[in-house]
Amino acid sequence: MNFVEVLKVLLFGIVEGFTEWLPISSTGHLILVEQLVQLDQPESFWNVFKVVIQLGAILAVVLIYWEKLWPFSRSNTSARKRGIISLWLKIAAACVPTALIGLPLDMVLDDYLSSPVIIAAALIVYGVIFIVLENRNKNVIFPINSMKKLDYKTAVLIGLFQCLAFIPGTSRSGATILGAMILGCARPIAAEFSFYLGIPVMFGASLLKIVKHGFDFTGVQIFLLLFGMMTSFIVAVYTIRFLMKYIRKHDFKVFGYYRIVLGIIVLIYFLVLAR
């Protein structure tokens, strides 16, 4: 087994785990890292590898929020079970726009919009929006400050914002967090619901891509896939906990500035240095 290849997989897993749930676009980061560090594997492996490390990040959400998401625990009261089931119905309602609008366009958008310029533009534009929105929200008291106050209409509208994430560089978590705050959700509620919404959406999208690209790999390649997924999972657990702790005392402006800087770096690299 090539030790250098294992280190490359480790790097990609760390990048995915760190960026998937922060509103800074995991796609933008992976494309940039891919230009600097390329796996010595066929394209079919790379296509599935990106999906598998994303699954690792999804499993981190399932682990952290298991008690809030699993209604059938014996320790749950009837009222708590009803509350969790209601939450899942809201998540399902928020997935409807993605299923009707986003998924049919996913393959088309992947083919035609995955250019460095578009990714850089999305990074910068949404970075500016984060800064402008947070400046506006400086003294705002958000009316939706608990998951119980998030109704079905708001959930569906957040789902509409999520469709923006099919444009590479936007960030799924970034689009849903922005949408949720615009609709009146407090920062922790916006982030948490974004995590929940990512579970069915990302599982569904990942399954479609695995079916499309197949899963016929050698034993070494399967080890690399599992190693990348585990790395992403571990890093994502710490990243989610960091984010939730951070936004209880701070806003999202730092991520807006980060997106702008990253977008400029991507533009400079691909338009100047990569020529």
Backbone as CSV, one residue per row, in Angstrom:
resi,resn,N_x,N_y,N_z,CA_x,CA_y,CA_z,C_x,C_y,C_z
1,MET,0.845,-1.203,0.000,0.000,0.000,0.000,0.875,1.246,0.000
2,ASN,0.514,2.222,-0.816,1.268,3.461,-0.952,0.981,4.373,0.246
3,PHE,1.997,4.614,1.079,1.813,5.442,2.285,1.468,6.885,1.929
4,VAL,2.050,7.388,0.843,1.763,8.766,0.400,0.281,8.897,0.036
5,GLU,-0.247,7.861,-0.600,-1.665,7.884,-0.974,-2.557,7.915,0.267
6,VAL,-2.146,7.215,1.307,-2.894,7.237,2.570,-2.884,8.641,3.175
7,LEU,-1.734,9.310,3.112,-1.641,10.681,3.634,-2.533,11.635,2.833
8,LYS,-2.611,11.426,1.526,-3.481,12.256,0.690,-4.945,12.060,1.086
9,VAL,-5.323,10.804,1.294,-6.691,10.500,1.714,-6.966,11.137,3.074
10,LEU,-5.999,11.090,3.969,-6.130,11.730,5.282,-6.398,13.223,5.130
11,LEU,-5.652,13.877,4.235,-5.823,15.311,4.002,-7.218,15.618,3.490
12,PHE,-7.687,14.866,2.503,-9.021,15.102,1.956,-10.097,14.860,3.013
13,GLY,-9.914,13.834,3.836,-10.884,13.566,4.884,-10.947,14.700,5.897
14,ILE,-9.804,15.252,6.245,-9.757,16.376,7.183,-10.455,17.600,6.592
15,VAL,-10.162,17.891,5.331,-10.766,19.057,4.673,-12.282,18.908,4.600
16,GLU,-12.758,17.725,4.206,-14.204,17.493,4.122,-14.860,17.590,5.489
17,GLY,-14.290,16.950,6.485,-14.869,16.976,7.823,-14.909,18.369,8.420
18,PHE,-13.915,19.171,8.097,-13.836,20.529,8.650,-14.769,21.497,7.924
19,THR,-14.962,21.314,6.627,-15.694,22.311,5.839,-17.150,21.973,5.550
20,GLU,-17.562,20.710,5.715,-18.916,20.318,5.312,-19.996,21.055,6.083
21,TRP,-19.821,21.227,7.385,-20.877,21.817,8.196,-20.644,23.281,8.520
22,LEU,-19.474,23.800,8.202,-19.259,25.235,8.317,-19.772,25.895,7.033
23,PRO,-20.278,27.126,7.106,-20.854,27.763,5.908,-19.789,28.345,4.976
24,ILE,-18.825,27.488,4.578,-17.692,27.985,3.795,-17.444,27.171,2.532
25,SER,-18.333,26.228,2.215,-18.290,25.446,0.978,-17.204,24.375,0.976
26,SER,-17.612,23.155,1.241,-16.679,22.028,1.160,-16.247,21.802,-0.283
27,THR,-17.153,22.059,-1.247,-16.822,21.878,-2.667,-15.666,22.772,-3.083
28,GLY,-15.736,24.036,-2.693,-14.665,24.974,-3.043,-13.330,24.538,-2.485
29,HIS,-13.343,24.058,-1.249,-12.096,23.616,-0.619,-11.545,22.356,-1.273
30,LEU,-12.426,21.395,-1.558,-11.966,20.150,-2.155,-11.390,20.374,-3.558
31,ILE,-12.010,21.261,-4.320,-11.501,21.549,-5.663,-10.124,22.198,-5.585
32,LEU,-9.954,23.100,-4.633,-8.663,23.765,-4.474,-7.590,22.771,-4.035
33,VAL,-7.917,21.916,-3.062,-6.958,20.919,-2.590,-6.640,19.921,-3.696
34,GLU,-7.657,19.582,-4.496,-7.452,18.625,-5.588,-6.441,19.139,-6.610
35,GLN,-6.402,20.460,-6.791,-5.440,21.039,-7.725,-4.014,20.925,-7.201
36,LEU,-3.890,20.885,-5.894,-2.560,20.837,-5.281,-2.121,19.412,-4.962
37,VAL,-3.090,18.567,-4.591,-2.788,17.183,-4.200,-3.770,16.267,-4.917
38,GLN,-3.288,15.463,-5.815,-4.164,14.581,-6.590,-3.938,13.121,-6.201
39,LEU,-5.041,12.403,-6.034,-4.953,10.978,-5.733,-4.521,10.218,-6.978
40,ASP,-3.659,9.222,-6.781,-3.202,8.390,-7.886,-4.200,7.251,-8.095
41,GLN,-5.433,7.645,-8.431,-6.531,6.703,-8.599,-7.353,7.102,-9.823
42,PRO,-8.105,6.172,-10.405,-8.947,6.513,-11.557,-10.075,7.460,-11.176
43,GLU,-10.655,8.105,-12.179,-11.719,9.089,-11.931,-12.925,8.455,-11.245
44,SER,-13.220,7.197,-11.572,-14.353,6.517,-10.950,-14.180,6.421,-9.432
45,PHE,-12.944,6.202,-8.986,-12.666,6.149,-7.549,-12.872,7.531,-6.926
46,TRP,-12.348,8.572,-7.568,-12.458,9.929,-7.040,-13.915,10.353,-6.895
47,ASN,-14.752,10.005,-7.884,-16.170,10.381,-7.834,-16.865,9.744,-6.635
48,VAL,-16.565,8.501,-6.357,-17.171,7.821,-5.213,-16.506,8.255,-3.903
49,PHE,-15.222,8.518,-3.947,-14.496,8.956,-2.751,-15.102,10.236,-2.175
50,LYS,-15.431,11.196,-3.046,-16.037,12.452,-2.589,-17.367,12.181,-1.889
51,VAL,-18.113,11.208,-2.386,-19.394,10.864,-1.777,-19.191,10.197,-0.414
52,VAL,-18.236,9.293,-0.341,-18.007,8.520,0.886,-17.512,9.407,2.018
53,ILE,-16.599,10.325,1.740,-16.129,11.194,2.823,-17.238,12.153,3.263
54,GLN,-18.146,12.469,2.344,-19.311,13.275,2.723,-20.222,12.486,3.658
55,LEU,-20.357,11.191,3.397,-21.157,10.339,4.279,-20.573,10.311,5.691
56,GLY,-19.242,10.341,5.792,-18.612,10.398,7.098,-19.036,11.636,7.871
57,ALA,-19.099,12.762,7.170,-19.525,14.008,7.808,-20.993,13.935,8.239
58,ILE,-21.830,13.273,7.438,-23.244,13.127,7.797,-23.401,12.287,9.067
59,LEU,-22.628,11.208,9.163,-22.716,10.334,10.327,-22.339,11.064,11.616
60,ALA,-21.501,12.098,11.494,-21.139,12.890,12.675,-22.374,13.583,13.248
61,VAL,-23.235,14.090,12.380,-24.483,14.727,12.828,-25.376,13.698,13.511
62,VAL,-25.489,12.526,12.902,-26.326,11.464,13.473,-25.844,11.102,14.873
63,LEU,-24.521,10.998,15.059,-23.974,10.660,16.372,-24.268,11.747,17.403
64,ILE,-23.956,12.996,17.062,-24.079,14.086,18.025,-25.533,14.334,18.426
65,TYR,-26.435,14.242,17.452,-27.831,14.607,17.716,-28.753,13.395,17.794
66,TRP,-28.189,12.223,18.051,-28.991,10.996,18.073,-30.177,11.104,19.034
67,GLU,-29.954,11.605,20.226,-31.026,11.682,21.221,-32.127,12.641,20.789
68,LYS,-31.766,13.677,20.046,-32.760,14.640,19.574,-33.492,14.160,18.329
69,LEU,-32.931,13.154,17.644,-33.484,12.712,16.369,-34.131,11.330,16.412
70,TRP,-33.858,10.536,17.447,-34.397,9.183,17.515,-35.589,9.161,18.472
71,PRO,-36.804,9.051,17.942,-37.992,9.174,18.800,-38.326,7.927,19.610
72,PHE,-37.722,6.780,19.283,-38.175,5.516,19.859,-37.346,5.041,21.052
73,SER,-36.564,5.949,21.631,-35.818,5.602,22.834,-36.789,5.349,23.993
74,ARG,-36.495,4.345,24.805,-37.375,4.011,25.926,-37.449,5.133,26.954
75,SER,-36.419,5.946,27.003,-36.401,7.029,27.996,-37.245,8.225,27.572
76,ASN,-37.685,8.254,26.321,-38.476,9.379,25.840,-39.912,9.302,26.346
77,THR,-40.432,10.429,26.788,-41.847,10.505,27.147,-42.676,10.577,25.867
78,SER,-43.968,10.392,25.996,-44.855,10.463,24.830,-44.784,11.834,24.170
79,ALA,-44.714,12.871,25.003,-44.641,14.229,24.463,-43.339,14.439,23.690
80,ARG,-42.257,13.896,24.231,-40.955,14.044,23.539,-40.957,13.271,22.221
81,LYS,-41.538,12.087,22.215,-41.631,11.311,20.974,-42.418,12.077,19.927
82,ARG,-43.532,12.678,20.326,-44.344,13.459,19.380,-43.554,14.651,18.853
83,GLY,-42.762,15.267,19.744,-41.960,16.410,19.327,-40.905,16.024,18.306
84,ILE,-40.260,14.874,18.492,-39.222,14.419,17.559,-39.842,14.027,16.224
85,ILE,-40.996,13.352,16.271,-41.690,12.986,15.031,-42.113,14.244,14.273
86,SER,-42.586,15.242,15.005,-42.951,16.518,14.389,-41.737,17.164,13.732
87,LEU,-40.574,17.080,14.392,-39.344,17.630,13.822,-39.013,16.934,12.507
88,TRP,-39.140,15.612,12.471,-38.847,14.868,11.246,-39.825,15.218,10.127
89,LEU,-41.076,15.487,10.481,-42.046,15.902,9.466,-41.670,17.266,8.886
90,LYS,-41.130,18.141,9.735,-40.666,19.441,9.250,-39.438,19.274,8.346
91,ILE,-38.551,18.361,8.728,-37.381,18.074,7.892,-37.835,17.539,6.542
92,ALA,-38.819,16.631,6.566,-39.347,16.074,5.316,-39.965,17.167,4.455
93,ALA,-40.713,18.072,5.087,-41.322,19.177,4.335,-40.254,20.061,3.707
94,ALA,-39.158,20.287,4.430,-38.072,21.121,3.911,-37.338,20.440,2.764
95,CYS,-37.418,19.106,2.700,-36.741,18.359,1.625,-37.516,18.392,0.313
96,VAL,-38.799,18.732,0.373,-39.639,18.696,-0.833,-39.100,19.614,-1.938
97,PRO,-38.742,20.879,-1.632,-38.199,21.729,-2.714,-36.929,21.160,-3.339
98,THR,-36.078,20.565,-2.510,-34.844,19.981,-3.031,-35.141,18.814,-3.958
99,ALA,-36.103,17.969,-3.554,-36.454,16.805,-4.371,-37.104,17.223,-5.688
100,LEU,-37.938,18.258,-5.645,-38.670,18.668,-6.849,-37.853,19.557,-7.774
101,ILE,-36.969,20.382,-7.185,-36.229,21.374,-7.982,-34.757,21.003,-8.115
102,GLY,-34.133,20.717,-6.967,-32.673,20.565,-6.958,-32.152,19.285,-7.572
103,LEU,-32.678,18.135,-7.139,-32.124,16.858,-7.588,-32.218,16.655,-9.105
104,PRO,-33.356,17.028,-9.754,-33.395,16.870,-11.215,-32.347,17.716,-11.942
105,LEU,-31.929,18.839,-11.309,-30.943,19.716,-11.944,-29.516,19.429,-11.506
106,ASP,-29.358,18.540,-10.516,-28.042,18.332,-9.910,-26.987,17.942,-10.938
107,MET,-27.292,16.955,-11.765,-26.315,16.475,-12.741,-25.974,17.563,-13.754
108,VAL,-27.001,18.319,-14.169,-26.779,19.400,-15.137,-25.900,20.484,-14.537
109,LEU,-26.218,20.872,-13.294,-25.442,21.919,-12.640,-24.015,21.465,-12.393
110,ASP,-23.840,20.192,-12.040,-22.493,19.652,-11.838,-21.662,19.766,-13.106
111,ASP,-22.306,19.499,-14.255,-21.586,19.486,-15.530,-21.246,20.887,-16.025
112,TYR,-22.158,21.838,-15.798,-22.002,23.149,-16.429,-21.573,24.272,-15.492
113,LEU,-21.709,24.070,-14.178,-21.395,25.165,-13.255,-20.184,24.893,-12.371
114,SER,-19.549,23.741,-12.544,-18.407,23.408,-11.688,-17.110,24.019,-12.216
115,SER,-17.154,25.290,-12.522,-15.946,25.978,-12.984,-15.369,26.786,-11.832
116,PRO,-14.056,26.958,-11.799,-13.424,27.723,-10.708,-13.968,29.140,-10.571
117,VAL,-14.285,29.782,-11.694,-14.780,31.164,-11.642,-16.139,31.227,-10.956
118,ILE,-17.024,30.304,-11.294,-18.351,30.280,-10.668,-18.239,29.953,-9.179
119,ILE,-17.394,28.998,-8.847,-17.194,28.633,-7.437,-16.644,29.818,-6.653
120,ALA,-15.655,30.503,-7.220,-15.072,31.675,-6.560,-16.120,32.775,-6.396
121,ALA,-16.917,32.997,-7.443,-17.958,34.033,-7.382,-18.973,33.717,-6.291
122,ALA,-19.372,32.422,-6.192,-20.340,32.026,-5.161,-19.751,32.219,-3.770
123,LEU,-18.484,31.868,-3.611,-17.823,32.067,-2.321,-17.858,33.532,-1.913
124,ILE,-17.508,34.403,-2.829,-17.424,35.837,-2.531,-18.810,36.440,-2.303
125,VAL,-19.755,36.144,-3.199,-21.098,36.739,-3.105,-21.768,36.364,-1.787
126,TYR,-21.741,35.095,-1.449,-22.394,34.676,-0.201,-21.606,35.120,1.030
127,GLY,-20.305,35.310,0.876,-19.532,35.891,1.958,-19.984,37.307,2.259
128,VAL,-20.201,38.086,1.206,-20.703,39.466,1.360,-22.089,39.454,1.995
129,ILE,-22.945,38.527,1.549,-24.305,38.453,2.092,-24.269,38.140,3.586
130,PHE,-23.397,37.230,3.994,-23.266,36.918,5.420,-22.910,38.169,6.219
131,ILE,-21.956,38.940,5.731,-21.511,40.135,6.447,-22.621,41.168,6.522
132,VAL,-23.291,41.419,5.393,-24.379,42.399,5.349,-25.518,41.972,6.269
133,LEU,-25.878,40.693,6.205,-26.985,40.197,7.034,-26.654,40.290,8.517
134,GLU,-25.441,39.929,8.886,-25.077,39.975,10.301,-24.964,41.414,10.807
135,ASN,-24.547,42.332,9.957,-24.554,43.741,10.357,-25.981,44.216,10.615
136,ARG,-26.911,43.742,9.777,-28.310,44.093,9.964,-28.887,43.454,11.229
137,ASN,-28.388,42.257,11.555,-28.922,41.502,12.700,-28.248,41.850,14.028
138,LYS,-27.413,42.874,14.029,-26.595,43.170,15.214,-27.410,43.256,16.491
139,ASN,-28.554,43.917,16.455,-29.377,44.069,17.656,-30.744,43.409,17.512
140,VAL,-30.845,42.471,16.591,-32.120,41.810,16.327,-32.369,40.698,17.349
141,ILE,-33.614,40.613,17.802,-34.042,39.488,18.642,-34.826,38.538,17.737
142,PHE,-34.282,37.360,17.490,-34.913,36.424,16.561,-36.163,35.809,17.184
143,PRO,-37.288,35.823,16.470,-38.527,35.253,17.035,-38.506,33.729,17.147
144,ILE,-37.749,33.049,16.270,-37.693,31.586,16.316,-36.420,31.188,17.065
145,ASN,-36.548,31.021,18.378,-35.372,30.715,19.206,-35.406,29.322,19.813
146,SER,-36.307,28.488,19.307,-36.338,27.075,19.691,-36.891,26.286,18.515
147,MET,-36.576,24.991,18.465,-37.021,24.171,17.336,-38.540,24.043,17.320
148,LYS,-39.186,24.137,18.473,-40.644,24.040,18.527,-41.320,25.214,17.815
149,LYS,-40.653,26.368,17.786,-41.238,27.553,17.167,-41.041,27.581,15.646
150,LEU,-40.259,26.648,15.128,-40.053,26.576,13.685,-41.234,25.816,13.075
151,ASP,-42.077,26.523,12.300,-43.267,25.883,11.741,-42.985,25.291,10.358
152,TYR,-44.009,24.650,9.792,-43.843,23.954,8.505,-43.578,24.935,7.364
153,LYS,-44.223,26.075,7.385,-44.014,27.055,6.334,-42.557,27.520,6.310
154,THR,-42.024,27.812,7.479,-40.626,28.234,7.573,-39.697,27.117,7.116
155,ALA,-40.015,25.882,7.490,-39.185,24.743,7.095,-39.131,24.605,5.572
156,VAL,-40.283,24.739,4.913,-40.326,24.633,3.449,-39.528,25.762,2.800
157,LEU,-39.651,26.966,3.351,-38.903,28.102,2.798,-37.396,27.910,2.968
158,ILE,-36.991,27.339,4.098,-35.569,27.019,4.285,-35.139,26.006,3.232
159,GLY,-36.028,25.051,2.941,-35.740,24.070,1.893,-35.538,24.718,0.540
160,LEU,-36.288,25.789,0.266,-36.096,26.530,-0.994,-34.715,27.182,-1.035
161,PHE,-34.297,27.748,0.082,-32.950,28.332,0.140,-31.886,27.259,-0.091
162,GLN,-32.157,26.037,0.402,-31.189,24.963,0.243,-30.922,24.655,-1.234
163,CYS,-31.908,24.870,-2.086,-31.731,24.600,-3.517,-30.614,25.452,-4.120
164,LEU,-30.332,26.605,-3.517,-29.241,27.451,-4.009,-27.901,26.733,-3.925
165,ALA,-27.815,25.767,-3.008,-26.539,25.080,-2.782,-26.147,24.161,-3.926
166,PHE,-27.049,23.925,-4.875,-26.676,23.110,-6.029,-25.744,23.873,-6.968
167,ILE,-25.599,25.169,-6.748,-24.573,25.937,-7.454,-23.270,25.743,-6.690
168,PRO,-22.255,25.126,-7.289,-21.002,24.837,-6.576,-20.379,26.093,-5.971
169,GLY,-19.898,25.956,-4.743,-19.273,27.077,-4.067,-20.210,27.812,-3.122
170,THR,-21.507,27.524,-3.229,-22.489,28.212,-2.386,-22.403,27.740,-0.940
171,SER,-22.301,26.426,-0.733,-22.314,25.783,0.584,-23.748,25.489,0.996
172,ARG,-24.067,24.211,1.145,-25.419,23.824,1.552,-25.741,24.381,2.928
173,SER,-24.820,24.229,3.873,-25.065,24.761,5.211,-25.149,26.285,5.176
174,GLY,-24.323,26.908,4.330,-24.358,28.363,4.218,-25.694,28.858,3.708
175,ALA,-26.228,28.212,2.665,-27.502,28.632,2.087,-28.648,28.452,3.079
176,THR,-28.674,27.316,3.772,-29.767,27.062,4.705,-29.668,27.932,5.958
177,ILE,-28.464,28.173,6.436,-28.296,29.044,7.606,-28.711,30.472,7.272
178,LEU,-28.256,30.966,6.123,-28.666,32.307,5.697,-30.186,32.394,5.580
179,GLY,-30.778,31.416,4.892,-32.227,31.427,4.717,-32.959,31.386,6.042
180,ALA,-32.508,30.537,6.947,-33.166,30.412,8.250,-33.084,31.715,9.041
181,MET,-31.937,32.379,9.005,-31.809,33.652,9.742,-32.660,34.736,9.104
182,ILE,-32.714,34.778,7.785,-33.569,35.753,7.101,-35.030,35.549,7.498
183,LEU,-35.412,34.285,7.722,-36.787,33.950,8.076,-37.055,34.088,9.574
184,GLY,-36.034,34.480,10.354,-36.254,34.767,11.767,-35.719,33.748,12.745
185,CYS,-34.904,32.796,12.281,-34.347,31.787,13.190,-33.091,32.314,13.880
186,ALA,-32.974,32.053,15.170,-31.749,32.380,15.888,-30.603,31.541,15.335
187,ARG,-29.390,32.030,15.503,-28.221,31.365,14.901,-28.107,29.888,15.276
188,PRO,-28.213,29.511,16.575,-28.100,28.081,16.909,-29.202,27.231,16.273
189,ILE,-30.418,27.768,16.185,-31.521,27.031,15.565,-31.287,26.906,14.068
190,ALA,-30.807,27.975,13.442,-30.521,27.945,12.009,-29.462,26.890,11.693
191,ALA,-28.395,26.855,12.492,-27.320,25.886,12.257,-27.793,24.465,12.524
192,GLU,-28.515,24.274,13.626,-28.958,22.929,13.990,-29.931,22.363,12.958
193,PHE,-30.868,23.185,12.509,-31.821,22.692,11.504,-31.109,22.412,10.185
194,SER,-30.081,23.193,9.885,-29.270,22.937,8.696,-28.609,21.566,8.788
195,PHE,-28.117,21.215,9.975,-27.516,19.897,10.182,-28.557,18.797,9.943
196,TYR,-29.728,18.961,10.559,-30.776,17.952,10.422,-31.184,17.774,8.963
197,LEU,-31.365,18.903,8.292,-31.825,18.871,6.902,-30.798,18.195,5.997
198,GLY,-29.532,18.288,6.384,-28.485,17.680,5.575,-28.514,16.167,5.579
199,ILE,-29.100,15.554,6.607,-29.071,14.089,6.712,-29.806,13.424,5.536
200,PRO,-31.111,13.677,5.349,-31.786,12.997,4.223,-31.327,13.505,2.865
201,VAL,-31.065,14.814,2.764,-30.676,15.383,1.470,-29.343,14.819,1.006
202,MET,-28.357,14.803,1.903,-27.020,14.352,1.515,-26.964,12.833,1.369
203,PHE,-27.733,12.111,2.198,-27.810,10.664,2.017,-28.404,10.331,0.651
204,GLY,-29.489,11.042,0.290,-30.140,10.797,-0.994,-29.237,11.120,-2.174
205,ALA,-28.587,12.287,-2.110,-27.692,12.688,-3.193,-26.500,11.744,-3.298
206,SER,-25.987,11.315,-2.148,-24.846,10.402,-2.146,-25.218,9.057,-2.759
207,LEU,-26.399,8.555,-2.400,-26.853,7.274,-2.946,-26.992,7.345,-4.462
208,LEU,-27.555,8.441,-4.961,-27.713,8.602,-6.411,-26.356,8.597,-7.116
209,LYS,-25.373,9.250,-6.514,-24.056,9.326,-7.145,-23.328,7.990,-7.098
210,ILE,-23.509,7.235,-6.009,-22.896,5.907,-5.927,-23.505,4.981,-6.983
211,VAL,-24.831,5.065,-7.148,-25.502,4.264,-8.177,-25.002,4.654,-9.566
212,LYS,-24.806,5.956,-9.775,-24.354,6.441,-11.077,-22.938,5.971,-11.405
213,HIS,-22.037,6.054,-10.424,-20.626,5.768,-10.686,-20.228,4.326,-10.371
214,GLY,-21.088,3.585,-9.631,-20.767,2.196,-9.312,-19.842,2.083,-8.108
215,PHE,-19.604,0.840,-7.675,-18.783,0.614,-6.477,-17.941,-0.642,-6.666
216,ASP,-17.191,-0.682,-7.745,-16.359,-1.844,-8.067,-14.897,-1.486,-7.830
217,PHE,-14.392,-1.795,-6.607,-13.043,-1.378,-6.239,-12.244,-2.539,-5.650
218,THR,-10.928,-2.354,-5.636,-10.034,-3.349,-5.047,-10.073,-3.234,-3.525
219,GLY,-9.446,-4.198,-2.849,-9.382,-4.163,-1.399,-8.673,-2.932,-0.872
220,VAL,-7.579,-2.539,-1.522,-6.836,-1.340,-1.117,-7.701,-0.098,-1.289
221,GLN,-8.417,-0.023,-2.403,-9.270,1.140,-2.646,-10.403,1.217,-1.631
222,ILE,-10.962,0.074,-1.255,-12.015,0.072,-0.239,-11.460,0.550,1.102
223,PHE,-10.233,0.137,1.437,-9.594,0.624,2.669,-9.447,2.142,2.623
224,LEU,-9.007,2.689,1.484,-8.837,4.138,1.351,-10.173,4.859,1.489
225,LEU,-11.221,4.291,0.934,-12.551,4.889,1.055,-13.001,4.919,2.514
226,LEU,-12.836,3.802,3.212,-13.253,3.726,4.614,-12.390,4.621,5.505
227,PHE,-11.093,4.692,5.203,-10.191,5.539,5.974,-10.557,7.010,5.799
228,GLY,-10.869,7.393,4.568,-11.283,8.770,4.309,-12.592,9.099,4.998
229,MET,-13.543,8.158,4.979,-14.833,8.372,5.629,-14.664,8.516,7.142
230,MET,-13.832,7.663,7.748,-13.611,7.721,9.190,-12.921,9.029,9.584
231,THR,-11.953,9.454,8.776,-11.270,10.725,9.055,-12.252,11.879,9.011
232,SER,-13.073,11.913,7.969,-14.073,12.970,7.829,-15.038,12.959,9.002
233,PHE,-15.450,11.762,9.423,-16.387,11.613,10.533,-15.816,12.208,11.823
234,ILE,-14.591,11.849,12.156,-13.976,12.315,13.407,-13.802,13.831,13.397
235,VAL,-13.285,14.356,12.294,-13.070,15.803,12.204,-14.404,16.549,12.243
236,ALA,-15.433,16.004,11.585,-16.741,16.662,11.564,-17.365,16.728,12.950
237,VAL,-17.159,15.699,13.766,-17.691,15.705,15.135,-17.156,16.914,15.904
238,TYR,-15.855,17.120,15.840,-15.246,18.251,16.552,-15.640,19.583,15.928
239,THR,-15.796,19.610,14.601,-16.159,20.851,13.918,-17.570,21.295,14.290
240,ILE,-18.500,20.359,14.323,-19.882,20.689,14.682,-19.952,21.226,16.106
241,ARG,-19.249,20.567,17.004,-19.258,21.022,18.400,-18.630,22.404,18.536
242,PHE,-17.567,22.635,17.782,-16.938,23.961,17.800,-17.909,25.027,17.297
243,LEU,-18.570,24.750,16.164,-19.461,25.743,15.563,-20.601,26.095,16.502
244,MET,-21.237,25.101,17.111,-22.379,25.369,17.981,-21.961,26.161,19.222
245,LYS,-20.782,25.883,19.719,-20.274,26.648,20.864,-19.926,28.072,20.442
246,TYR,-19.347,28.213,19.260,-18.900,29.523,18.780,-20.078,30.471,18.553
247,ILE,-21.127,29.995,17.875,-22.206,30.910,17.473,-23.150,31.258,18.620
248,ARG,-22.984,30.646,19.768,-23.791,31.058,20.918,-23.306,32.401,21.473
249,LYS,-22.076,32.785,21.123,-21.532,34.061,21.597,-21.080,34.974,20.460
250,HIS,-21.030,34.442,19.232,-20.545,35.224,18.095,-21.497,35.091,16.918
251,ASP,-21.298,35.949,15.904,-22.102,35.838,14.697,-21.313,35.122,13.604
252,PHE,-21.863,35.146,12.372,-21.258,34.408,11.263,-20.346,35.267,10.389
253,LYS,-20.071,36.494,10.802,-19.288,37.383,9.931,-17.899,36.851,9.625
254,VAL,-17.264,36.196,10.583,-15.917,35.677,10.348,-15.913,34.698,9.180
255,PHE,-17.006,33.939,9.026,-17.099,32.998,7.906,-17.317,33.738,6.589
256,GLY,-18.013,34.875,6.671,-18.187,35.704,5.482,-16.858,36.237,4.981
257,TYR,-16.044,36.753,5.890,-14.711,37.257,5.505,-13.837,36.122,4.962
258,TYR,-13.935,34.973,5.602,-13.141,33.819,5.159,-13.529,33.429,3.732
259,ARG,-14.835,33.409,3.446,-15.304,33.044,2.102,-14.755,34.016,1.060
260,ILE,-14.761,35.292,1.385,-14.276,36.294,0.431,-12.797,36.083,0.145
261,VAL,-12.018,35.862,1.183,-10.576,35.636,1.003,-10.336,34.372,0.185
262,LEU,-11.055,33.297,0.517,-10.888,32.045,-0.218,-11.292,32.217,-1.680
263,GLY,-12.390,32.929,-1.922,-12.836,33.161,-3.296,-11.794,33.909,-4.110
264,ILE,-11.159,34.895,-3.502,-10.107,35.654,-4.187,-8.910,34.757,-4.483
265,ILE,-8.552,33.900,-3.512,-7.434,32.966,-3.717,-7.729,32.016,-4.874
266,VAL,-8.957,31.497,-4.921,-9.351,30.587,-6.004,-9.257,31.297,-7.353
267,LEU,-9.740,32.542,-7.412,-9.679,33.308,-8.661,-8.234,33.531,-9.102
268,ILE,-7.409,33.961,-8.179,-6.003,34.231,-8.514,-5.309,32.960,-8.980
269,TYR,-5.577,31.864,-8.285,-4.908,30.609,-8.632,-5.280,30.138,-10.032
270,PHE,-6.572,30.113,-10.324,-7.023,29.536,-11.585,-6.882,30.505,-12.764
271,LEU,-6.978,31.795,-12.521,-6.905,32.749,-13.622,-5.486,33.223,-13.893
272,VAL,-4.610,33.109,-12.905,-3.250,33.627,-13.068,-2.202,32.515,-12.924
273,LEU,-2.162,31.893,-11.748,-1.085,30.952,-11.445,-1.213,29.639,-12.194
274,ALA,-2.459,29.185,-12.437,-2.646,27.878,-13.057,-2.435,27.890,-14.564
275,ARG,-2.228,29.057,-15.145,-2.025,29.150,-16.601,-0.615,28.759,-16.997
